[in-house]
């Protein structure tokens, strides 16, 4: 039986969500740079951190020191702990889903069953894996898009398989911030929520759980065009250079509002420029089909 770290804030021990950051900074890397401190003071309180450790200078004490510095100043942190190794391919399913049904004969037996102890297989998961082992952290139960948090049980306790964006929705209401510490805009999972809200085509996948194979609807599309959103965020996007890496922070509600406005104005926005990208091309086809239906209904 997998163990599960728990941390449940109570009235007598409320989450210290409103503290401003005084030094150090985010999830992974060398955090105690003065410029980073300034950036984080400009932002505030709750945050979801994407930390990439590659190409960041070594820090005395290692990653745990950085995570400790982060938690000593921010208090309420959530990091992605995604587990794509749970995915399996069925023999049949909905069309236009960027999947070759029946092709999992060799790979399905190698899939992992999701558990709260299953390590993340994200690109560069070192920071989130270190964070997961910190005391009193709590991991949500989504078989693919789980998050680990400290003091954010309220955002993590209900993370059903059919709603990958549930924790982001709660953090948005809590006036949370997202921090990309050396991570790319394509790693900003929150933007997928804007796609969902504006009706962009979603995909379906399937994952192994202790209760059997679960359908994962609302599976997001390709994020490789998310960098195009930065142009519209302008001064709302706080950026600093830290150890040769760019760290960026933005309020989640602001991020979602700007992304939704852009997608409503241009449904093709934020798709990538790779001409053969299957998921982006399926999104384009779905938008054009929707245009055709609207035109037919009007004539
Ligand atoms: Zn794409």
py3Dmol code that shows the C-alpha trace and the ligand (Angstrom):
import py3Dmol

protein = """\
ATOM      1  CA  UNK A   1       0.000   0.000   0.000  1.00  0.00           C
ATOM      2  CA  UNK A   2       1.602   3.267  -0.988  1.00  0.00           C
ATOM      3  CA  UNK A   3       2.217   5.797   1.692  1.00  0.00           C
ATOM      4  CA  UNK A   4       0.911   9.279   1.327  1.00  0.00           C
ATOM      5  CA  UNK A   5       2.290  12.333   2.996  1.00  0.00           C
ATOM      6  CA  UNK A   6      -0.404  14.560   4.375  1.00  0.00           C
ATOM      7  CA  UNK A   7      -0.502  18.102   5.517  1.00  0.00           C
ATOM      8  CA  UNK A   8      -3.811  19.484   6.505  1.00  0.00           C
ATOM      9  CA  UNK A   9      -4.012  23.123   7.498  1.00  0.00           C
ATOM     10  CA  UNK A  10      -6.325  23.792  10.387  1.00  0.00           C
ATOM     11  CA  UNK A  11      -7.707  26.973  11.966  1.00  0.00           C
ATOM     12  CA  UNK A  12      -5.027  26.696  14.623  1.00  0.00           C
ATOM     13  CA  UNK A  13      -2.352  26.161  11.995  1.00  0.00           C
ATOM     14  CA  UNK A  14      -3.420  28.153   8.973  1.00  0.00           C
ATOM     15  CA  UNK A  15      -1.352  28.133   5.834  1.00  0.00           C
ATOM     16  CA  UNK A  16       1.031  31.052   5.813  1.00  0.00           C
ATOM     17  CA  UNK A  17      -0.118  31.997   2.412  1.00  0.00           C
ATOM     18  CA  UNK A  18       0.107  35.743   2.602  1.00  0.00           C
ATOM     19  CA  UNK A  19       3.758  36.100   3.457  1.00  0.00           C
ATOM     20  CA  UNK A  20       5.822  37.949   0.948  1.00  0.00           C
ATOM     21  CA  UNK A  21       9.082  36.515  -0.238  1.00  0.00           C
ATOM     22  CA  UNK A  22      12.037  38.129   1.410  1.00  0.00           C
ATOM     23  CA  UNK A  23      14.926  36.265  -0.138  1.00  0.00           C
ATOM     24  CA  UNK A  24      15.759  33.171  -2.080  1.00  0.00           C
ATOM     25  CA  UNK A  25      13.143  32.043  -4.353  1.00  0.00           C
ATOM     26  CA  UNK A  26      11.687  29.292  -6.265  1.00  0.00           C
ATOM     27  CA  UNK A  27      11.735  25.774  -6.673  1.00  0.00           C
ATOM     28  CA  UNK A  28      14.855  24.628  -8.005  1.00  0.00           C
ATOM     29  CA  UNK A  29      17.885  26.403  -8.629  1.00  0.00           C
ATOM     30  CA  UNK A  30      20.222  28.832  -7.111  1.00  0.00           C
ATOM     31  CA  UNK A  31      17.701  30.850  -5.357  1.00  0.00           C
ATOM     32  CA  UNK A  32      19.344  33.412  -3.227  1.00  0.00           C
ATOM     33  CA  UNK A  33      20.221  35.950  -5.858  1.00  0.00           C
ATOM     34  CA  UNK A  34      19.211  39.520  -4.990  1.00  0.00           C
ATOM     35  CA  UNK A  35      17.482  40.063  -8.300  1.00  0.00           C
ATOM     36  CA  UNK A  36      15.384  36.994  -7.784  1.00  0.00           C
ATOM     37  CA  UNK A  37      14.378  38.275  -4.405  1.00  0.00           C
ATOM     38  CA  UNK A  38      13.166  41.489  -5.951  1.00  0.00           C
ATOM     39  CA  UNK A  39      11.121  39.698  -8.527  1.00  0.00           C
ATOM     40  CA  UNK A  40       9.470  37.508  -5.981  1.00  0.00           C
ATOM     41  CA  UNK A  41       8.642  40.424  -3.763  1.00  0.00           C
ATOM     42  CA  UNK A  42       6.840  41.866  -6.727  1.00  0.00           C
ATOM     43  CA  UNK A  43       4.752  38.768  -6.867  1.00  0.00           C
ATOM     44  CA  UNK A  44       3.299  37.218  -3.805  1.00  0.00           C
ATOM     45  CA  UNK A  45       1.967  34.429  -1.733  1.00  0.00           C
ATOM     46  CA  UNK A  46       0.643  31.225  -3.223  1.00  0.00           C
ATOM     47  CA  UNK A  47       2.346  29.821  -6.203  1.00  0.00           C
ATOM     48  CA  UNK A  48       2.777  26.913  -8.457  1.00  0.00           C
ATOM     49  CA  UNK A  49       6.347  26.372  -9.409  1.00  0.00           C
ATOM     50  CA  UNK A  50       7.894  24.786 -12.451  1.00  0.00           C
ATOM     51  CA  UNK A  51      11.553  24.331 -11.714  1.00  0.00           C
ATOM     52  CA  UNK A  52      14.067  23.136 -14.199  1.00  0.00           C
ATOM     53  CA  UNK A  53      17.481  22.327 -12.897  1.00  0.00           C
ATOM     54  CA  UNK A  54      19.406  22.003 -16.107  1.00  0.00           C
ATOM     55  CA  UNK A  55      21.930  24.685 -16.937  1.00  0.00           C
ATOM     56  CA  UNK A  56      21.737  26.183 -13.472  1.00  0.00           C
ATOM     57  CA  UNK A  57      24.880  26.616 -11.467  1.00  0.00           C
ATOM     58  CA  UNK A  58      25.502  24.195  -8.616  1.00  0.00           C
ATOM     59  CA  UNK A  59      24.372  25.319  -5.201  1.00  0.00           C
ATOM     60  CA  UNK A  60      26.103  24.402  -1.995  1.00  0.00           C
ATOM     61  CA  UNK A  61      23.860  21.953  -0.199  1.00  0.00           C
ATOM     62  CA  UNK A  62      22.175  20.869  -3.377  1.00  0.00           C
ATOM     63  CA  UNK A  63      18.592  20.926  -4.426  1.00  0.00           C
ATOM     64  CA  UNK A  64      17.236  20.298  -0.942  1.00  0.00           C
ATOM     65  CA  UNK A  65      18.861  23.532   0.181  1.00  0.00           C
ATOM     66  CA  UNK A  66      17.119  25.380  -2.610  1.00  0.00           C
ATOM     67  CA  UNK A  67      13.774  23.812  -1.845  1.00  0.00           C
ATOM     68  CA  UNK A  68      14.276  24.617   1.812  1.00  0.00           C
ATOM     69  CA  UNK A  69      15.016  28.237   0.944  1.00  0.00           C
ATOM     70  CA  UNK A  70      11.905  28.342  -1.170  1.00  0.00           C
ATOM     71  CA  UNK A  71       9.688  26.927   1.550  1.00  0.00           C
ATOM     72  CA  UNK A  72      11.164  29.190   4.205  1.00  0.00           C
ATOM     73  CA  UNK A  73       9.961  32.206   2.297  1.00  0.00           C
ATOM     74  CA  UNK A  74       6.905  31.258   0.271  1.00  0.00           C
ATOM     75  CA  UNK A  75       5.107  28.741   2.529  1.00  0.00           C
ATOM     76  CA  UNK A  76       2.512  27.475   0.089  1.00  0.00           C
ATOM     77  CA  UNK A  77       3.980  25.819  -2.963  1.00  0.00           C
ATOM     78  CA  UNK A  78       2.662  23.382  -5.526  1.00  0.00           C
ATOM     79  CA  UNK A  79       4.700  21.592  -8.174  1.00  0.00           C
ATOM     80  CA  UNK A  80       3.718  19.298 -11.029  1.00  0.00           C
ATOM     81  CA  UNK A  81       4.466  15.622 -10.500  1.00  0.00           C
ATOM     82  CA  UNK A  82       3.249  14.301 -13.819  1.00  0.00           C
ATOM     83  CA  UNK A  83       3.428  10.573 -14.577  1.00  0.00           C
ATOM     84  CA  UNK A  84       3.069   9.814 -18.271  1.00  0.00           C
ATOM     85  CA  UNK A  85       4.346   6.292 -17.621  1.00  0.00           C
ATOM     86  CA  UNK A  86       0.804   5.341 -16.514  1.00  0.00           C
ATOM     87  CA  UNK A  87      -0.607   5.837 -20.019  1.00  0.00           C
ATOM     88  CA  UNK A  88      -1.827   2.878 -22.038  1.00  0.00           C
ATOM     89  CA  UNK A  89      -3.207   2.634 -25.571  1.00  0.00           C
ATOM     90  CA  UNK A  90      -6.559   0.874 -26.083  1.00  0.00           C
ATOM     91  CA  UNK A  91      -7.597  -1.051 -29.158  1.00  0.00           C
ATOM     92  CA  UNK A  92     -10.246   1.505 -30.097  1.00  0.00           C
ATOM     93  CA  UNK A  93     -11.531   4.917 -29.114  1.00  0.00           C
ATOM     94  CA  UNK A  94     -12.751   8.276 -30.403  1.00  0.00           C
ATOM     95  CA  UNK A  95     -11.476   9.522 -33.739  1.00  0.00           C
ATOM     96  CA  UNK A  96      -9.246  12.584 -34.256  1.00  0.00           C
ATOM     97  CA  UNK A  97      -7.440  11.820 -31.013  1.00  0.00           C
ATOM     98  CA  UNK A  98      -3.762  11.718 -32.081  1.00  0.00           C
ATOM     99  CA  UNK A  99      -3.351   8.118 -31.081  1.00  0.00           C
ATOM    100  CA  UNK A 100      -2.840   4.882 -33.013  1.00  0.00           C
ATOM    101  CA  UNK A 101      -5.314   2.507 -31.446  1.00  0.00           C
ATOM    102  CA  UNK A 102      -4.056  -0.999 -30.951  1.00  0.00           C
ATOM    103  CA  UNK A 103      -0.409   0.064 -31.076  1.00  0.00           C
ATOM    104  CA  UNK A 104       0.231  -0.554 -27.376  1.00  0.00           C
ATOM    105  CA  UNK A 105       0.785  -4.272 -27.541  1.00  0.00           C
ATOM    106  CA  UNK A 106       4.425  -3.954 -26.516  1.00  0.00           C
ATOM    107  CA  UNK A 107       4.261  -0.770 -24.445  1.00  0.00           C
ATOM    108  CA  UNK A 108       1.083  -1.342 -22.419  1.00  0.00           C
ATOM    109  CA  UNK A 109       2.645  -4.124 -20.274  1.00  0.00           C
ATOM    110  CA  UNK A 110       5.437  -1.689 -19.332  1.00  0.00           C
ATOM    111  CA  UNK A 111       3.068   1.015 -18.063  1.00  0.00           C
ATOM    112  CA  UNK A 112       3.114   1.875 -14.362  1.00  0.00           C
ATOM    113  CA  UNK A 113       0.106   1.799 -12.080  1.00  0.00           C
ATOM    114  CA  UNK A 114      -0.345   5.244 -10.568  1.00  0.00           C
ATOM    115  CA  UNK A 115       0.417   5.474  -6.865  1.00  0.00           C
ATOM    116  CA  UNK A 116       1.297   8.340  -4.577  1.00  0.00           C
ATOM    117  CA  UNK A 117       4.854   6.997  -4.526  1.00  0.00           C
ATOM    118  CA  UNK A 118       5.256   6.781  -8.285  1.00  0.00           C
ATOM    119  CA  UNK A 119       8.112   9.106  -9.320  1.00  0.00           C
ATOM    120  CA  UNK A 120       7.449  11.766 -11.897  1.00  0.00           C
ATOM    121  CA  UNK A 121       8.752  11.098 -15.391  1.00  0.00           C
ATOM    122  CA  UNK A 122       8.586  14.702 -16.523  1.00  0.00           C
ATOM    123  CA  UNK A 123      11.522  16.251 -18.274  1.00  0.00           C
ATOM    124  CA  UNK A 124      13.943  17.358 -15.549  1.00  0.00           C
ATOM    125  CA  UNK A 125      11.858  16.240 -12.530  1.00  0.00           C
ATOM    126  CA  UNK A 126      14.663  16.687  -9.996  1.00  0.00           C
ATOM    127  CA  UNK A 127      13.114  19.617  -8.146  1.00  0.00           C
ATOM    128  CA  UNK A 128       9.601  18.247  -7.948  1.00  0.00           C
ATOM    129  CA  UNK A 129      10.916  14.851  -6.855  1.00  0.00           C
ATOM    130  CA  UNK A 130      12.943  16.498  -4.109  1.00  0.00           C
ATOM    131  CA  UNK A 131       9.924  18.529  -3.061  1.00  0.00           C
ATOM    132  CA  UNK A 132       7.726  15.418  -2.966  1.00  0.00           C
ATOM    133  CA  UNK A 133       9.914  13.943  -0.250  1.00  0.00           C
ATOM    134  CA  UNK A 134       9.708  16.991   1.984  1.00  0.00           C
ATOM    135  CA  UNK A 135       7.717  16.484   5.217  1.00  0.00           C
ATOM    136  CA  UNK A 136       4.019  17.282   5.236  1.00  0.00           C
ATOM    137  CA  UNK A 137       3.626  17.587   1.501  1.00  0.00           C
ATOM    138  CA  UNK A 138       0.452  16.286  -0.096  1.00  0.00           C
ATOM    139  CA  UNK A 139       0.083  14.803  -3.562  1.00  0.00           C
ATOM    140  CA  UNK A 140      -3.105  14.867  -5.575  1.00  0.00           C
ATOM    141  CA  UNK A 141      -4.531  11.699  -7.084  1.00  0.00           C
ATOM    142  CA  UNK A 142      -4.735  12.405 -10.806  1.00  0.00           C
ATOM    143  CA  UNK A 143      -3.130   9.390 -12.519  1.00  0.00           C
ATOM    144  CA  UNK A 144      -1.258  11.543 -15.043  1.00  0.00           C
ATOM    145  CA  UNK A 145      -1.312  15.204 -13.922  1.00  0.00           C
ATOM    146  CA  UNK A 146      -0.837  14.988 -10.155  1.00  0.00           C
ATOM    147  CA  UNK A 147       0.651  17.882  -8.198  1.00  0.00           C
ATOM    148  CA  UNK A 148       2.510  17.907  -4.913  1.00  0.00           C
ATOM    149  CA  UNK A 149       1.821  20.791  -2.576  1.00  0.00           C
ATOM    150  CA  UNK A 150       2.620  22.151   0.832  1.00  0.00           C
ATOM    151  CA  UNK A 151      -0.218  23.884   2.636  1.00  0.00           C
ATOM    152  CA  UNK A 152      -2.397  23.626  -0.458  1.00  0.00           C
ATOM    153  CA  UNK A 153      -4.486  20.562   0.334  1.00  0.00           C
ATOM    154  CA  UNK A 154      -7.576  22.549  -0.538  1.00  0.00           C
ATOM    155  CA  UNK A 155      -6.375  22.702  -4.142  1.00  0.00           C
ATOM    156  CA  UNK A 156      -5.213  19.098  -4.284  1.00  0.00           C
ATOM    157  CA  UNK A 157      -7.665  16.990  -2.337  1.00  0.00           C
ATOM    158  CA  UNK A 158     -10.148  16.768  -5.205  1.00  0.00           C
ATOM    159  CA  UNK A 159      -8.314  16.016  -8.438  1.00  0.00           C
ATOM    160  CA  UNK A 160     -10.520  13.652 -10.446  1.00  0.00           C
ATOM    161  CA  UNK A 161      -9.286  11.838 -13.537  1.00  0.00           C
ATOM    162  CA  UNK A 162     -11.678  13.790 -15.769  1.00  0.00           C
ATOM    163  CA  UNK A 163     -10.480  17.209 -14.580  1.00  0.00           C
ATOM    164  CA  UNK A 164      -6.706  17.626 -14.961  1.00  0.00           C
ATOM    165  CA  UNK A 165      -7.016  21.381 -14.339  1.00  0.00           C
ATOM    166  CA  UNK A 166      -8.854  21.211 -10.988  1.00  0.00           C
ATOM    167  CA  UNK A 167      -5.889  22.372  -8.839  1.00  0.00           C
ATOM    168  CA  UNK A 168      -5.187  25.273 -11.205  1.00  0.00           C
ATOM    169  CA  UNK A 169      -8.810  26.388 -10.975  1.00  0.00           C
ATOM    170  CA  UNK A 170      -8.601  26.473  -7.175  1.00  0.00           C
ATOM    171  CA  UNK A 171      -5.277  28.308  -7.160  1.00  0.00           C
ATOM    172  CA  UNK A 172      -6.756  30.875  -9.514  1.00  0.00           C
ATOM    173  CA  UNK A 173      -9.509  31.583  -6.991  1.00  0.00           C
ATOM    174  CA  UNK A 174      -6.869  31.819  -4.260  1.00  0.00           C
ATOM    175  CA  UNK A 175      -5.022  34.541  -6.157  1.00  0.00           C
ATOM    176  CA  UNK A 176      -2.098  32.201  -6.729  1.00  0.00           C
ATOM    177  CA  UNK A 177       0.916  32.810  -8.890  1.00  0.00           C
ATOM    178  CA  UNK A 178       2.813  30.592 -11.264  1.00  0.00           C
ATOM    179  CA  UNK A 179       6.594  30.625 -11.288  1.00  0.00           C
ATOM    180  CA  UNK A 180       8.704  29.326 -14.161  1.00  0.00           C
ATOM    181  CA  UNK A 181      12.187  28.947 -12.709  1.00  0.00           C
ATOM    182  CA  UNK A 182      14.287  28.170 -15.740  1.00  0.00           C
ATOM    183  CA  UNK A 183      11.294  26.423 -17.300  1.00  0.00           C
ATOM    184  CA  UNK A 184       9.872  27.223 -20.730  1.00  0.00           C
ATOM    185  CA  UNK A 185       6.461  28.775 -21.436  1.00  0.00           C
ATOM    186  CA  UNK A 186       5.484  25.384 -22.859  1.00  0.00           C
ATOM    187  CA  UNK A 187       5.783  23.996 -19.330  1.00  0.00           C
ATOM    188  CA  UNK A 188       3.144  26.423 -18.069  1.00  0.00           C
ATOM    189  CA  UNK A 189       0.304  23.971 -17.551  1.00  0.00           C
ATOM    190  CA  UNK A 190      -2.077  26.759 -16.446  1.00  0.00           C
ATOM    191  CA  UNK A 191      -2.452  27.935 -20.044  1.00  0.00           C
ATOM    192  CA  UNK A 192      -4.148  24.642 -20.851  1.00  0.00           C
ATOM    193  CA  UNK A 193      -6.956  25.690 -18.509  1.00  0.00           C
ATOM    194  CA  UNK A 194      -7.580  28.732 -20.714  1.00  0.00           C
ATOM    195  CA  UNK A 195      -7.775  26.404 -23.720  1.00  0.00           C
ATOM    196  CA  UNK A 196     -10.335  24.284 -21.902  1.00  0.00           C
ATOM    197  CA  UNK A 197     -12.395  27.310 -20.802  1.00  0.00           C
ATOM    198  CA  UNK A 198     -12.577  28.697 -24.329  1.00  0.00           C
ATOM    199  CA  UNK A 199     -13.712  25.402 -25.799  1.00  0.00           C
ATOM    200  CA  UNK A 200     -10.537  24.369 -27.585  1.00  0.00           C
ATOM    201  CA  UNK A 201     -10.499  20.721 -28.638  1.00  0.00           C
ATOM    202  CA  UNK A 202      -9.355  18.378 -25.887  1.00  0.00           C
ATOM    203  CA  UNK A 203      -8.012  14.863 -26.262  1.00  0.00           C
ATOM    204  CA  UNK A 204      -8.644  11.561 -24.470  1.00  0.00           C
ATOM    205  CA  UNK A 205      -6.083   9.251 -22.955  1.00  0.00           C
ATOM    206  CA  UNK A 206      -6.174   6.222 -20.653  1.00  0.00           C
ATOM    207  CA  UNK A 207      -4.108   5.520 -17.556  1.00  0.00           C
ATOM    208  CA  UNK A 208      -3.471   2.611 -15.220  1.00  0.00           C
ATOM    209  CA  UNK A 209      -4.663   3.045 -11.639  1.00  0.00           C
ATOM    210  CA  UNK A 210      -5.092   0.704  -8.692  1.00  0.00           C
ATOM    211  CA  UNK A 211      -8.773   0.590  -9.641  1.00  0.00           C
ATOM    212  CA  UNK A 212      -8.115  -0.380 -13.235  1.00  0.00           C
ATOM    213  CA  UNK A 213      -7.798   1.641 -16.425  1.00  0.00           C
ATOM    214  CA  UNK A 214      -9.263   5.130 -16.124  1.00  0.00           C
ATOM    215  CA  UNK A 215     -10.277   7.339 -19.019  1.00  0.00           C
ATOM    216  CA  UNK A 216      -8.568  10.720 -18.968  1.00  0.00           C
ATOM    217  CA  UNK A 217     -10.779  13.166 -20.873  1.00  0.00           C
ATOM    218  CA  UNK A 218      -9.786  16.813 -21.205  1.00  0.00           C
ATOM    219  CA  UNK A 219      -6.241  15.772 -21.985  1.00  0.00           C
ATOM    220  CA  UNK A 220      -4.437  18.911 -23.189  1.00  0.00           C
ATOM    221  CA  UNK A 221      -3.085  19.635 -26.633  1.00  0.00           C
ATOM    222  CA  UNK A 222       0.361  20.756 -27.759  1.00  0.00           C
ATOM    223  CA  UNK A 223       1.952  23.519 -25.633  1.00  0.00           C
ATOM    224  CA  UNK A 224       4.796  24.408 -27.996  1.00  0.00           C
ATOM    225  CA  UNK A 225       3.165  27.684 -29.071  1.00  0.00           C
ATOM    226  CA  UNK A 226       2.596  28.992 -25.541  1.00  0.00           C
ATOM    227  CA  UNK A 227       5.580  31.349 -25.781  1.00  0.00           C
ATOM    228  CA  UNK A 228       3.440  33.490 -28.098  1.00  0.00           C
ATOM    229  CA  UNK A 229       1.364  34.519 -25.094  1.00  0.00           C
ATOM    230  CA  UNK A 230       4.270  36.443 -23.557  1.00  0.00           C
ATOM    231  CA  UNK A 231       3.763  39.280 -26.065  1.00  0.00           C
ATOM    232  CA  UNK A 232       0.280  39.897 -24.652  1.00  0.00           C
ATOM    233  CA  UNK A 233       1.249  39.615 -21.000  1.00  0.00           C
ATOM    234  CA  UNK A 234       3.699  42.515 -21.159  1.00  0.00           C
ATOM    235  CA  UNK A 235       4.323  44.075 -17.737  1.00  0.00           C
ATOM    236  CA  UNK A 236       2.136  41.488 -16.007  1.00  0.00           C
ATOM    237  CA  UNK A 237       4.923  38.963 -16.604  1.00  0.00           C
ATOM    238  CA  UNK A 238       7.720  39.503 -14.073  1.00  0.00           C
ATOM    239  CA  UNK A 239      11.035  38.298 -15.473  1.00  0.00           C
ATOM    240  CA  UNK A 240      14.542  38.180 -14.047  1.00  0.00           C
ATOM    241  CA  UNK A 241      17.801  36.537 -14.993  1.00  0.00           C
ATOM    242  CA  UNK A 242      19.093  34.072 -12.408  1.00  0.00           C
ATOM    243  CA  UNK A 243      22.278  32.121 -12.973  1.00  0.00           C
ATOM    244  CA  UNK A 244      21.950  32.441 -16.732  1.00  0.00           C
ATOM    245  CA  UNK A 245      18.326  31.303 -16.661  1.00  0.00           C
ATOM    246  CA  UNK A 246      15.159  33.335 -17.058  1.00  0.00           C
ATOM    247  CA  UNK A 247      12.708  33.125 -14.207  1.00  0.00           C
ATOM    248  CA  UNK A 248       9.197  34.350 -14.801  1.00  0.00           C
ATOM    249  CA  UNK A 249       6.252  34.832 -12.481  1.00  0.00           C
ATOM    250  CA  UNK A 250       2.670  35.820 -13.195  1.00  0.00           C
ATOM    251  CA  UNK A 251      -0.620  35.858 -11.367  1.00  0.00           C
ATOM    252  CA  UNK A 252      -2.646  32.838 -12.496  1.00  0.00           C
ATOM    253  CA  UNK A 253      -5.915  34.753 -12.799  1.00  0.00           C
ATOM    254  CA  UNK A 254      -4.233  37.375 -14.974  1.00  0.00           C
ATOM    255  CA  UNK A 255      -2.618  34.660 -17.072  1.00  0.00           C
ATOM    256  CA  UNK A 256      -5.930  32.857 -17.640  1.00  0.00           C
ATOM    257  CA  UNK A 257      -7.816  36.073 -18.403  1.00  0.00           C
ATOM    258  CA  UNK A 258      -5.282  37.211 -20.993  1.00  0.00           C
ATOM    259  CA  UNK A 259      -5.062  33.772 -22.598  1.00  0.00           C
ATOM    260  CA  UNK A 260      -8.862  33.418 -22.744  1.00  0.00           C
ATOM    261  CA  UNK A 261      -9.238  36.861 -24.321  1.00  0.00           C
ATOM    262  CA  UNK A 262      -6.637  35.997 -26.939  1.00  0.00           C
ATOM    263  CA  UNK A 263      -8.187  32.613 -27.747  1.00  0.00           C
ATOM    264  CA  UNK A 264     -11.665  34.103 -28.041  1.00  0.00           C
ATOM    265  CA  UNK A 265     -10.337  36.763 -30.409  1.00  0.00           C
ATOM    266  CA  UNK A 266      -8.260  34.282 -32.422  1.00  0.00           C
ATOM    267  CA  UNK A 267      -9.131  30.599 -31.915  1.00  0.00           C
ATOM    268  CA  UNK A 268      -5.948  29.620 -33.781  1.00  0.00           C
ATOM    269  CA  UNK A 269      -3.708  31.479 -31.330  1.00  0.00           C
ATOM    270  CA  UNK A 270      -1.029  29.706 -29.283  1.00  0.00           C
ATOM    271  CA  UNK A 271      -0.754  26.756 -31.670  1.00  0.00           C
ATOM    272  CA  UNK A 272       2.781  25.790 -32.605  1.00  0.00           C
ATOM    273  CA  UNK A 273       4.478  26.445 -35.940  1.00  0.00           C
ATOM    274  CA  UNK A 274       5.480  22.854 -36.593  1.00  0.00           C
ATOM    275  CA  UNK A 275       3.677  22.096 -39.843  1.00  0.00           C
ATOM    276  CA  UNK A 276       3.330  18.396 -39.047  1.00  0.00           C
ATOM    277  CA  UNK A 277       2.282  18.744 -35.396  1.00  0.00           C
ATOM    278  CA  UNK A 278      -0.609  16.258 -35.144  1.00  0.00           C
ATOM    279  CA  UNK A 279      -2.325  17.740 -32.118  1.00  0.00           C
ATOM    280  CA  UNK A 280      -2.177  21.366 -33.342  1.00  0.00           C
ATOM    281  CA  UNK A 281      -3.420  20.297 -36.767  1.00  0.00           C
ATOM    282  CA  UNK A 282      -6.354  18.436 -35.190  1.00  0.00           C
ATOM    283  CA  UNK A 283      -7.187  21.600 -33.225  1.00  0.00           C
ATOM    284  CA  UNK A 284      -7.086  23.619 -36.459  1.00  0.00           C
ATOM    285  CA  UNK A 285      -9.379  21.122 -38.152  1.00  0.00           C
ATOM    286  CA  UNK A 286     -11.843  21.258 -35.256  1.00  0.00           C
ATOM    287  CA  UNK A 287     -11.936  25.067 -35.398  1.00  0.00           C
ATOM    288  CA  UNK A 288     -12.526  25.052 -39.155  1.00  0.00           C
ATOM    289  CA  UNK A 289     -15.265  22.447 -38.743  1.00  0.00           C
ATOM    290  CA  UNK A 290     -16.882  24.667 -36.140  1.00  0.00           C
ATOM    291  CA  UNK A 291     -16.693  27.652 -38.512  1.00  0.00           C
ATOM    292  CA  UNK A 292     -18.371  25.540 -41.215  1.00  0.00           C
ATOM    293  CA  UNK A 293     -21.182  24.511 -38.861  1.00  0.00           C
ATOM    294  CA  UNK A 294     -21.775  28.124 -37.847  1.00  0.00           C
ATOM    295  CA  UNK A 295     -21.796  29.267 -41.465  1.00  0.00           C
ATOM    296  CA  UNK A 296     -24.253  26.539 -42.465  1.00  0.00           C
ATOM    297  CA  UNK A 297     -26.571  27.394 -39.607  1.00  0.00           C
ATOM    298  CA  UNK A 298     -26.585  31.027 -40.698  1.00  0.00           C
ATOM    299  CA  UNK A 299     -27.364  30.314 -44.364  1.00  0.00           C
TER     300      UNK A 299
END
"""
ligand_1 = """\
1
ZN
Zn 1.919 21.770 -31.876
"""
view = py3Dmol.view(width=600, height=400)
view.addModel(protein, "pdb")
view.setStyle({"model": 0}, {"cartoon": {"style": "trace"}})
view.addModel(ligand_1, "xyz")
view.setStyle({"model": 1}, {"stick": {}})
view.zoomTo()
view.show()
